[in-house]
Amino acid sequence: MAASIERLGISAPAAASNTVAFTASSTYLVSVIATNKSTQNNASVSIWVAPNGNDTAAGRGYIVSNLTLSYSNSYETFRFAMNSTDVLRVLSSTADVSFYVQGIDQLVT
């Protein structure tokens, strides 16, 4: 079967809440769309991979760090690899940001 793009997770975390958006059970090629739903306030967003769930500051692989996301706007990351047991985490300065995780399972046969 051919690999297809899948929705892997959706998260709308509370402000300043380090939140798990996706945990890989296989090897994936992933991207994240962050959308600021506010019509008045900018937000600061961070997206990172915690390899094997290691969420220490030194262990994180940041995809985006403190990116200013203007109100009523979206940002899509470049594609990045996640290995089995890696954890994708997201953080926003406001509760107005929604994160959409999409990807392709690289081990589909």
C-alpha distances in whole Angstrom, upper triangle without the diagonal:
4,7,9,13,14,18,19,22,25,29,32,34,38,40,40,38,36,32,29,26,23,23,20,18,16,16,16,17,19,22,24,26,30,32,36,37,40,43,45,44,42,40,39,36,34,31,30,28,30,28,28,29,33,34,37,39,38,35,33,31,32,30,33,36,39,37,40,38,40,40,38,36,32,31,27,27,25,22,22,21,21,21,20,23,24,26,26,30,31,35,37,41,41,39,38,35,31,28,25,22,19,16,13,11,12,11,7,6
4,6,10,12,16,17,21,24,27,31,33,37,38,39,36,34,31,28,25,22,22,19,18,16,15,14,14,17,19,22,24,27,30,33,34,38,40,43,42,40,38,37,33,32,28,28,26,28,27,27,29,32,33,36,37,37,33,31,29,30,27,30,34,36,35,37,35,37,38,35,33,29,28,24,24,22,19,20,18,19,19,20,23,23,25,24,28,29,33,35,39,39,37,36,33,29,26,23,20,16,14,10,10,10,10,7,7
4,7,9,13,14,17,20,24,27,29,33,35,35,33,30,27,24,21,19,19,16,15,13,12,10,11,13,15,18,20,24,26,30,31,35,37,40,38,36,34,33,30,28,25,24,22,25,23,24,25,28,29,32,33,33,30,28,25,26,24,26,30,32,31,33,31,34,34,32,30,26,25,21,20,19,15,16,15,16,16,17,20,20,21,21,24,26,29,31,35,35,34,33,29,26,23,19,16,13,10,6,7,7,8,6,8
4,6,10,12,15,18,21,25,27,31,32,33,31,29,26,23,20,17,18,16,16,14,13,11,11,12,14,16,18,21,23,27,28,32,34,36,35,33,32,31,28,27,23,23,22,24,24,24,25,28,29,32,33,33,30,28,25,25,23,25,29,31,29,31,29,31,31,29,27,23,22,19,19,17,15,16,15,16,17,18,21,20,21,20,23,24,27,29,33,32,31,30,26,23,20,16,14,10,8,6,8,10,11,9,12
4,7,9,12,15,18,21,24,27,29,29,28,26,23,20,17,15,16,15,16,14,13,10,9,9,10,12,14,17,19,23,24,28,30,33,32,30,28,27,24,23,20,20,19,22,22,23,24,26,27,30,30,31,28,25,23,23,20,22,25,27,26,27,25,27,28,26,23,20,18,15,15,15,12,14,14,15,17,17,19,19,19,17,20,21,24,25,29,29,27,26,23,19,16,13,10,7,5,5,8,10,13,12,15
4,6,9,12,15,19,21,25,27,27,25,23,20,18,14,12,14,13,13,13,13,10,10,9,11,12,13,17,18,22,23,27,29,32,31,29,27,26,23,22,19,19,18,21,21,21,22,25,25,28,29,30,27,24,22,22,20,22,25,27,25,27,25,27,27,25,23,19,19,15,16,16,13,15,14,14,16,16,18,17,17,15,18,19,22,24,27,27,25,24,21,17,15,11,9,6,5,6,8,12,13,12,15
4,6,8,12,15,17,21,23,24,22,21,17,15,11,10,13,12,14,14,15,12,12,10,10,10,11,14,16,19,20,23,26,29,27,26,24,24,20,20,17,18,17,20,21,21,21,24,23,27,27,29,26,23,22,21,19,20,23,24,23,25,22,24,24,22,20,17,17,14,15,16,14,15,15,15,17,17,18,17,15,14,16,16,19,21,24,23,21,20,17,14,11,8,6,5,7,9,11,14,16,15,19
4,7,10,14,16,20,22,22,20,18,15,12,8,7,9,9,11,12,12,10,11,9,10,10,12,14,16,20,21,24,27,29,28,26,23,23,19,18,15,15,14,16,17,17,17,20,20,23,24,26,23,20,19,19,17,19,21,23,22,24,22,25,25,23,21,18,17,15,15,16,14,14,13,12,14,13,14,13,12,10,13,14,17,19,23,23,21,20,17,14,11,8,5,5,7,9,10,13,15,15,19
4,7,10,12,16,18,19,16,15,12,9,6,6,9,11,13,15,15,13,14,11,11,9,11,12,14,17,18,21,24,26,25,23,21,20,17,16,13,14,14,16,18,18,17,20,19,22,23,25,22,19,19,18,17,18,20,21,21,22,20,23,22,21,20,17,16,14,15,17,15,15,16,14,16,15,15,14,12,10,11,11,14,16,20,19,17,17,14,11,8,6,5,7,10,13,14,17,19,19,22
4,7,10,13,16,17,15,14,11,10,7,8,12,14,17,18,19,16,16,13,12,9,10,10,11,14,14,18,21,23,21,20,18,18,15,15,13,15,16,18,20,20,19,21,20,23,24,26,24,21,20,19,17,17,19,20,19,20,18,20,19,18,17,14,15,14,15,17,17,17,18,17,19,19,18,17,14,11,11,11,13,14,17,16,14,14,11,7,6,5,6,9,12,16,17,20,22,22,26
4,6,10,12,13,11,11,8,8,6,9,13,15,18,20,21,18,18,15,14,11,11,10,11,12,13,16,19,21,19,18,15,16,13,13,12,14,15,17,20,20,18,20,18,21,22,24,22,19,19,18,17,16,17,18,17,18,16,19,18,17,17,14,15,15,15,18,18,19,19,18,20,20,19,17,14,11,10,8,10,11,14,13,11,11,9,6,5,7,8,12,15,18,20,23,25,25,29
4,7,9,11,10,11,9,11,9,13,16,19,22,24,24,22,22,18,16,13,12,10,10,10,10,13,16,18,16,16,13,14,12,13,13,16,18,19,22,23,20,22,20,22,23,26,24,21,21,19,18,17,18,17,17,17,15,17,15,15,15,14,15,16,17,20,21,21,23,21,24,24,22,20,17,14,12,9,10,9,12,10,7,8,6,5,6,9,12,15,18,22,23,27,29,29,33
4,6,8,6,8,6,9,9,13,16,19,22,24,25,23,23,19,18,14,14,11,12,12,13,14,18,19,16,16,13,13,11,12,12,15,17,17,21,22,19,20,17,20,20,23,22,19,20,18,18,16,16,16,16,17,15,17,17,17,17,16,17,17,18,22,22,22,23,21,24,24,21,19,16,13,10,8,7,7,10,9,6,8,7,7,8,12,14,17,20,24,25,28,30,31,34
4,6,6,9,9,12,13,16,19,23,25,28,28,26,26,23,21,18,17,14,14,13,13,14,17,18,15,15,12,13,12,13,15,17,19,20,23,24,21,22,19,21,21,24,24,21,22,20,20,18,17,16,17,17,16,18,17,18,18,18,19,20,21,24,25,25,26,25,27,27,24,22,18,16,13,11,9,8,9,7,5,8,9,10,12,15,17,21,24,27,29,31,33,34,38
4,5,9,10,14,14,18,21,24,27,30,30,28,27,24,22,18,17,14,14,12,13,13,16,16,13,13,10,10,10,12,14,17,19,20,24,25,22,22,19,20,19,23,23,20,21,19,19,17,15,13,15,14,14,16,15,17,17,17,18,20,20,24,25,25,27,25,28,28,26,23,20,17,14,11,8,6,5,4,4,8,9,11,13,17,19,22,25,29,30,33,35,36,40
4,7,9,13,14,18,20,23,27,29,29,27,27,23,21,18,18,15,16,14,16,16,19,18,15,14,11,10,9,10,12,14,17,17,21,23,19,19,16,17,16,20,20,17,19,16,17,15,13,11,14,14,15,17,17,19,19,19,19,20,20,23,25,24,25,24,26,27,24,21,18,16,12,10,6,6,5,7,8,11,11,13,14,18,19,23,25,29,30,32,34,36,39
4,6,10,11,15,17,20,23,26,26,25,25,22,20,17,18,15,16,16,17,17,21,21,18,17,13,12,11,11,12,13,15,15,19,20,17,17,14,15,15,19,18,16,18,16,17,16,14,14,16,17,17,19,19,21,21,19,19,20,20,23,24,23,24,22,24,24,21,19,15,14,10,8,6,7,8,9,9,12,11,13,13,16,17,21,23,27,28,30,32,33,37
4,7,10,12,14,17,20,23,23,22,22,19,18,16,17,15,17,17,19,20,23,23,20,18,15,13,11,9,10,10,12,12,15,16,13,13,10,12,12,16,15,12,14,13,15,14,13,13,15,17,17,20,21,22,21,20,19,19,18,21,21,20,21,18,20,20,18,15,12,10,7,6,5,8,10,12,12,15,13,13,13,15,16,19,21,24,25,27,29,30,34
4,6,9,11,15,18,20,21,19,20,17,16,14,15,13,16,16,18,20,23,24,21,19,16,15,12,11,10,10,11,11,15,16,12,14,11,14,15,18,16,14,15,14,15,15,14,15,17,18,18,21,21,22,21,19,18,18,17,20,20,19,19,17,19,18,16,14,10,8,5,5,6,9,12,13,12,14,12,12,10,13,13,16,18,22,22,24,26,28,31
4,6,7,11,14,16,17,16,17,14,15,13,15,14,17,18,20,22,26,26,24,22,19,17,14,12,10,10,10,10,13,13,10,12,10,14,15,18,15,13,14,14,14,15,16,17,18,20,20,23,23,24,22,20,19,18,17,19,18,17,17,14,15,15,12,11,7,6,5,7,9,12,16,16,15,17,14,13,11,12,11,14,16,19,19,21,23,24,28
4,7,10,13,15,16,14,15,12,12,10,12,11,14,16,18,20,24,25,23,21,18,17,13,12,9,10,10,11,14,14,12,15,13,17,18,20,17,15,15,14,14,14,16,17,17,19,18,21,21,21,20,17,16,15,14,17,16,15,15,13,15,15,13,11,8,6,5,6,10,12,16,16,15,16,13,10,8,8,7,11,13,16,16,19,21,22,26
4,6,9,12,12,11,12,10,11,10,13,14,17,19,21,24,27,29,26,25,21,20,16,14,11,11,10,11,12,12,11,14,14,17,19,20,17,15,15,15,14,16,18,20,20,22,21,24,25,24,22,19,18,16,15,16,15,13,13,10,12,11,10,9,6,5,7,9,13,16,20,20,18,19,16,14,11,10,7,10,11,13,13,16,17,18,22
4,7,9,11,10,13,11,13,13,16,18,21,23,25,27,31,32,30,28,24,23,19,17,13,12,10,9,10,9,8,12,13,16,18,19,16,14,14,16,16,18,20,22,23,25,24,28,28,28,26,23,21,19,17,18,16,14,12,9,9,8,6,6,4,6,9,12,15,19,22,23,22,23,20,17,14,14,11,12,12,14,13,15,16,17,21
4,5,7,7,10,10,13,14,17,19,22,25,27,30,33,35,32,30,27,25,21,19,15,13,10,11,10,9,10,13,15,18,20,20,17,15,15,16,16,19,21,24,24,27,26,29,30,30,27,24,22,19,17,18,15,13,10,7,6,5,5,5,6,8,12,15,18,21,25,26,25,25,22,20,16,15,11,12,10,11,9,11,12,14,17
4,7,9,12,13,16,17,21,22,26,28,30,33,36,38,36,34,30,29,25,22,19,17,14,14,12,11,12,15,17,21,23,23,19,18,18,20,20,23,25,27,28,31,30,33,34,33,31,27,25,23,21,21,18,15,13,9,8,5,6,8,10,12,15,18,22,25,29,29,28,29,26,23,19,18,14,14,12,12,9,11,10,12,15
4,6,10,12,15,17,21,23,26,29,31,34,37,39,37,35,32,30,26,23,20,18,14,15,13,12,14,17,19,22,24,24,20,19,18,20,19,23,25,28,28,31,30,34,34,34,31,27,25,22,20,19,16,14,11,8,6,4,8,9,11,13,17,20,24,27,30,31,30,30,27,24,21,19,15,14,11,10,7,8,7,9,12
4,7,9,13,16,19,22,25,29,31,34,37,38,36,33,30,28,25,22,18,16,13,14,12,12,14,17,19,22,23,22,19,18,16,18,17,21,23,26,26,29,29,32,33,33,30,26,23,20,18,17,13,11,7,6,4,5,9,9,12,13,17,19,23,26,30,31,30,30,27,24,20,18,14,13,10,9,6,5,6,9,13
4,6,10,12,16,19,22,25,27,31,33,35,33,30,28,26,22,20,16,15,12,14,13,14,15,18,19,22,23,23,19,17,15,17,15,18,21,24,24,27,26,29,30,29,26,22,20,17,15,13,10,8,6,5,7,8,11,10,12,11,15,17,21,24,27,28,27,27,24,21,17,15,11,9,6,5,5,5,8,10,13
4,7,11,14,17,20,24,26,29,32,33,31,29,26,24,21,19,15,14,12,15,14,16,17,19,20,23,23,23,20,18,15,15,13,16,20,23,22,24,23,27,28,27,24,20,17,14,12,10,6,6,5,6,9,11,14,12,13,12,16,17,21,23,27,27,27,26,23,20,16,14,11,9,5,5,7,7,10,12,15
4,7,10,13,17,20,22,25,28,30,28,25,22,21,17,15,12,12,11,14,14,16,17,19,19,21,22,22,19,16,14,14,11,14,17,20,19,21,20,23,24,23,20,17,14,11,9,8,5,5,6,7,10,13,14,12,12,10,13,14,17,19,23,24,23,23,19,16,13,10,7,6,4,7,9,10,13,15,18
4,7,10,13,17,19,22,24,26,24,22,19,18,15,13,10,11,12,15,16,18,18,20,19,22,22,22,20,17,14,13,10,11,15,17,16,18,16,19,21,20,17,13,10,7,6,6,5,7,9,10,14,16,17,14,13,10,12,12,15,17,20,21,21,20,16,14,10,8,6,6,6,9,12,14,17,18,22
4,6,10,13,16,19,21,23,21,18,16,15,12,11,8,10,12,15,17,19,18,20,18,21,21,22,20,16,14,13,10,10,13,15,13,15,14,17,18,17,14,10,8,6,5,8,8,9,12,12,16,18,18,15,13,10,11,10,12,13,17,17,17,16,12,10,7,6,5,6,9,12,15,17,20,21,24
4,6,10,12,15,18,20,18,16,14,14,11,12,10,13,15,18,20,23,21,23,21,24,23,25,23,19,17,15,12,11,14,15,13,14,11,14,14,13,10,7,6,4,7,10,11,13,15,16,20,21,21,19,16,13,13,11,13,13,16,16,15,14,10,8,6,5,7,8,11,15,18,20,23,24,27
4,7,10,12,15,16,15,12,10,10,8,10,9,13,15,18,21,23,22,23,21,23,22,24,23,19,18,15,12,11,13,12,10,11,8,11,11,11,9,6,5,6,8,12,14,15,18,18,22,23,23,20,17,13,12,9,10,9,12,12,12,10,7,6,5,6,9,11,15,18,21,23,26,27,30
4,6,9,11,13,12,11,10,11,10,12,13,16,19,22,25,27,25,26,24,26,25,27,26,22,21,18,16,14,15,14,12,11,8,9,9,7,6,4,7,9,12,15,17,19,22,22,25,27,26,23,20,17,15,12,12,11,13,11,11,8,5,5,7,8,12,14,17,21,24,26,29,30,33
4,6,8,10,8,7,7,10,10,13,14,18,21,24,27,29,27,28,25,27,25,28,27,24,23,20,18,15,16,14,12,10,7,7,5,5,6,6,9,12,14,18,20,22,25,25,28,29,28,26,23,19,17,13,12,10,11,9,9,6,4,7,9,12,15,18,21,25,27,30,33,33,37
4,6,9,9,10,10,13,13,16,17,21,24,26,29,31,29,30,27,29,28,31,30,27,26,23,21,19,19,17,16,14,10,10,7,5,7,9,12,15,18,21,23,25,27,27,30,31,30,28,25,21,19,16,15,12,13,10,9,5,6,7,11,13,17,19,23,26,29,32,35,35,38
4,6,6,8,9,12,14,17,19,23,26,28,32,33,31,32,29,30,29,32,32,28,28,24,23,20,20,17,16,13,10,9,5,6,9,11,14,17,20,24,26,27,30,30,33,34,33,30,27,24,21,18,16,12,12,9,9,6,8,10,14,16,20,23,26,30,32,35,38,38,42
4,6,9,11,15,16,20,22,26,29,32,35,37,34,35,32,34,32,35,35,31,31,27,25,22,22,20,18,15,12,9,5,5,9,12,16,19,22,25,28,30,33,33,36,37,36,34,31,27,25,21,19,16,15,12,13,9,11,14,17,19,23,25,29,32,35,38,41,41,44
4,7,10,14,16,20,22,26,30,32,35,38,35,35,32,33,31,34,35,31,31,27,26,22,22,19,17,14,12,9,6,8,11,14,17,21,23,27,29,31,34,34,38,39,38,35,31,28,25,22,19,16,14,12,13,10,13,16,19,21,25,27,31,34,37,40,43,43,46
4,7,10,13,17,19,23,27,29,32,34,32,32,29,30,28,31,31,28,27,24,23,19,18,15,14,11,9,7,5,9,11,13,15,19,21,25,27,29,32,32,35,36,35,32,29,25,22,19,16,12,10,9,11,9,11,14,17,20,23,26,29,33,35,38,41,41,45
4,7,10,14,16,20,24,26,29,32,29,30,26,27,25,28,28,25,24,21,19,16,15,12,10,7,6,4,5,9,9,11,13,16,18,21,24,26,29,29,32,34,33,29,26,23,20,16,14,10,9,8,11,9,10,13,15,18,21,24,27,31,33,35,38,39,43
4,6,10,13,17,20,22,26,28,26,26,22,24,22,24,25,21,21,17,17,13,12,9,8,6,5,6,7,10,10,11,12,15,16,20,22,23,26,26,29,30,29,26,23,19,16,13,10,7,6,6,9,8,8,11,13,16,19,22,24,28,31,33,36,37,40
4,7,10,14,17,19,23,26,23,23,20,20,18,21,21,18,18,14,14,10,8,5,5,5,6,9,11,13,12,12,12,14,14,18,20,21,23,23,27,28,27,23,20,17,14,11,8,6,5,8,11,11,9,12,13,16,18,21,23,27,29,31,34,35,39
4,7,10,14,16,20,22,20,20,17,18,16,19,19,15,15,11,10,7,7,5,5,7,7,10,12,14,12,11,10,12,12,15,17,17,20,20,23,24,23,20,17,13,11,7,6,4,7,9,11,11,8,10,10,13,14,18,20,23,26,27,30,32,35
4,7,10,13,16,19,17,16,13,15,13,15,15,11,11,8,8,5,4,5,6,9,10,14,16,17,15,13,11,12,11,14,15,15,17,17,20,21,20,17,14,11,8,6,5,7,9,12,13,14,11,12,11,13,14,17,19,22,24,25,28,29,33
4,7,10,13,16,14,14,12,14,13,15,14,10,9,6,5,5,7,9,9,12,12,16,18,19,17,14,11,11,9,12,12,12,13,13,16,18,17,13,11,7,6,5,7,9,12,14,15,15,12,12,9,11,11,14,15,18,20,21,24,26,29
4,7,9,12,11,11,9,11,10,12,10,6,5,4,5,7,8,11,12,15,16,20,22,23,20,17,15,13,11,12,13,11,12,11,13,15,14,10,8,6,5,7,9,12,15,17,18,19,16,15,12,14,12,15,15,18,19,20,22,24,28
4,6,9,8,9,8,11,11,12,9,6,5,6,7,10,12,15,16,19,20,23,25,26,23,20,17,16,13,13,12,10,9,8,10,12,10,7,6,5,6,9,12,15,18,21,21,22,18,18,14,15,12,14,14,16,16,17,19,22,25
4,6,5,5,5,8,9,10,7,5,6,9,11,13,14,17,18,22,22,26,28,29,26,23,21,19,16,17,16,13,12,9,10,11,9,6,5,6,7,11,13,17,20,22,22,24,21,20,17,18,15,17,17,19,18,19,20,23,27
4,5,5,8,10,11,11,7,7,8,11,13,16,17,20,21,25,26,29,31,32,29,26,23,21,18,18,16,13,11,8,8,9,7,5,6,9,11,14,17,21,23,26,26,27,24,23,20,20,17,18,17,18,17,17,18,21,24
4,6,9,11,14,13,10,10,11,14,16,19,20,23,25,28,28,32,33,34,32,28,26,24,21,21,19,15,13,10,8,8,5,4,7,10,12,16,19,23,26,27,27,29,26,24,21,21,18,19,18,19,17,18,18,21,24
4,6,9,12,12,9,9,11,14,16,18,18,21,23,26,26,30,31,32,30,27,25,23,21,21,20,16,15,11,11,10,7,6,5,9,10,13,16,20,23,24,24,26,23,22,19,20,17,19,19,20,19,20,20,23,26
4,6,9,9,6,7,10,13,15,17,17,20,22,26,27,30,32,33,31,28,26,24,21,22,21,18,16,13,13,13,10,8,8,11,11,14,16,20,22,25,25,27,24,24,21,22,20,22,21,23,22,22,23,26,29
4,6,8,6,6,9,11,14,15,15,17,19,23,24,27,29,30,28,26,23,22,20,21,21,18,17,14,15,15,12,10,8,10,9,12,13,17,19,21,22,24,21,21,19,20,19,21,21,23,23,24,25,28,31
4,5,5,6,10,12,15,16,15,17,20,23,25,28,30,32,30,28,25,25,22,23,23,20,19,17,18,18,15,13,12,13,12,14,15,18,20,23,24,26,24,24,22,24,22,24,25,27,26,27,28,31,34
4,6,6,9,10,14,14,12,14,17,21,23,26,28,30,28,26,24,23,21,22,22,19,19,18,19,20,18,15,14,14,12,14,14,17,18,21,23,25,23,23,21,23,22,25,25,27,27,28,29,32,36
4,6,9,10,14,15,14,17,19,23,25,29,31,33,30,28,25,25,21,22,22,19,19,18,18,20,18,15,15,15,15,16,17,20,21,25,26,28,26,26,24,25,24,26,26,27,27,27,29,32,35
4,7,10,13,15,14,17,20,23,25,29,31,32,30,27,24,23,20,20,20,16,16,14,14,16,14,11,12,13,13,15,16,20,22,25,26,28,25,25,22,23,21,23,22,24,24,24,25,28,31
4,6,9,11,11,14,16,20,21,25,27,28,26,23,21,19,16,17,17,14,14,12,14,16,14,10,10,10,10,12,13,16,19,22,23,24,21,21,18,20,18,20,20,22,22,22,24,27,30
4,7,9,10,14,15,19,20,24,26,27,24,22,18,17,14,14,14,11,11,11,12,15,14,10,10,10,10,12,14,17,19,22,23,24,21,21,18,19,16,18,18,20,20,20,22,25,28
4,6,6,10,11,15,16,20,23,24,21,18,15,14,11,12,13,11,12,12,15,18,17,13,12,10,10,10,11,14,16,19,21,21,18,18,15,17,15,17,17,20,21,21,24,27,30
4,7,10,10,14,14,18,21,21,18,15,12,11,7,8,10,8,11,12,15,18,17,14,13,10,10,10,12,14,17,19,20,20,17,16,13,14,13,15,15,18,19,20,23,25,28
4,7,6,10,11,15,17,19,16,13,10,10,8,10,12,12,14,15,18,21,20,17,15,12,11,9,10,11,14,16,18,18,14,15,13,14,14,16,17,20,22,23,26,28,31
4,6,9,11,15,18,20,17,15,13,13,11,14,16,15,17,18,21,23,22,18,16,13,12,10,9,10,12,15,17,17,15,16,14,17,17,19,21,24,25,26,29,31,35
4,6,9,12,15,17,15,15,13,14,13,16,19,18,21,21,24,26,25,21,19,16,13,11,9,8,9,12,15,15,13,15,15,18,18,21,23,26,28,29,32,34,38
4,6,9,13,15,12,11,9,12,11,14,17,17,20,21,24,27,26,22,20,17,15,12,10,9,10,13,15,15,12,14,14,16,17,20,22,25,27,28,32,33,37
4,6,9,12,10,11,10,13,13,16,20,21,24,24,28,30,29,25,23,19,17,14,12,10,10,11,14,13,11,14,14,17,19,21,24,27,30,31,34,36,39
4,7,9,7,7,7,11,12,16,19,20,23,24,28,29,29,25,23,19,17,14,12,10,10,11,13,11,9,11,12,15,17,19,22,26,28,30,33,34,38
4,7,6,8,9,13,15,19,22,24,27,28,31,33,32,29,26,23,21,17,15,12,12,12,14,11,10,13,15,17,20,22,25,28,31,33,36,37,41
4,5,9,11,15,17,21,24,26,29,29,33,34,33,30,27,24,22,18,16,13,12,11,12,9,9,12,14,17,20,22,26,29,32,34,37,38,41
4,7,11,14,17,20,23,25,28,29,32,34,33,30,28,24,22,19,18,15,15,13,14,10,10,11,14,15,19,21,24,28,31,33,36,36,40
4,7,10,14,17,19,22,25,26,30,31,31,28,25,22,20,17,16,14,15,14,15,11,10,11,12,14,17,18,21,25,28,30,33,34,37
4,7,10,13,16,18,21,22,26,28,28,25,22,19,18,15,15,13,15,14,15,12,9,9,10,11,13,15,18,21,24,26,30,30,33
4,7,10,13,15,18,20,23,25,25,22,20,16,16,13,14,13,15,15,16,14,11,11,10,10,12,13,16,19,22,24,27,28,31
4,7,9,12,15,16,20,22,23,20,18,15,15,13,15,15,18,18,18,16,13,12,10,9,10,10,12,16,19,20,24,24,28
4,6,8,12,14,17,20,21,17,16,13,13,12,14,15,18,19,20,18,15,14,11,11,10,11,12,15,17,18,22,23,27
4,6,10,13,16,19,21,17,17,14,16,15,17,19,22,23,23,22,18,17,14,13,12,11,11,13,16,17,20,22,25
4,7,10,13,16,18,15,15,13,15,16,19,20,23,25,25,24,20,18,15,13,11,10,8,10,13,13,16,18,21
4,7,10,13,15,12,13,11,14,15,18,20,23,25,25,25,21,19,16,14,12,11,9,11,12,12,15,17,20
4,7,10,12,10,11,11,14,16,19,22,26,27,27,27,23,21,18,16,13,12,9,10,10,9,12,15,18
4,7,8,6,8,8,12,15,18,21,25,26,26,26,23,21,17,16,12,12,10,10,10,10,12,15,18
4,6,6,9,11,14,17,21,24,28,29,29,29,26,24,20,19,15,15,12,12,10,10,11,14,17
4,6,9,11,15,18,22,25,29,30,29,30,27,24,21,19,16,16,13,13,10,11,10,13,16
4,6,10,13,16,20,23,27,28,27,28,25,23,20,19,16,17,15,16,13,14,14,17,20
4,7,10,13,17,20,24,25,25,26,23,21,17,17,14,15,14,15,13,14,15,18,21
4,6,10,13,17,20,22,21,22,19,18,14,15,12,14,14,16,15,16,18,20,23
4,7,11,14,17,19,18,19,16,14,11,11,9,12,12,15,15,17,19,21,24
4,7,11,14,15,15,17,14,13,10,12,11,14,15,18,19,20,22,24,28
4,7,11,12,12,13,10,10,8,10,10,14,16,19,21,23,25,26,30
4,7,9,10,11,9,10,9,13,14,17,19,23,24,26,29,30,34
4,5,7,8,7,9,10,13,15,19,21,25,27,29,31,33,36
4,7,9,9,12,13,17,19,22,25,29,31,33,35,36,40
4,5,7,10,12,16,19,22,25,29,31,33,36,37,41
4,6,8,11,15,17,21,24,28,30,32,35,35,39
4,7,10,13,17,20,23,27,29,32,35,35,39
4,7,10,13,16,20,24,26,28,31,32,35
4,7,10,13,17,20,23,26,28,28,32
4,7,10,13,17,19,22,24,25,29
4,7,10,14,16,19,22,22,25
4,7,11,13,16,18,18,22
4,7,10,13,16,16,19
4,7,9,12,12,16
4,6,9,9,12
4,6,6,10
4,6,9
4,6
4
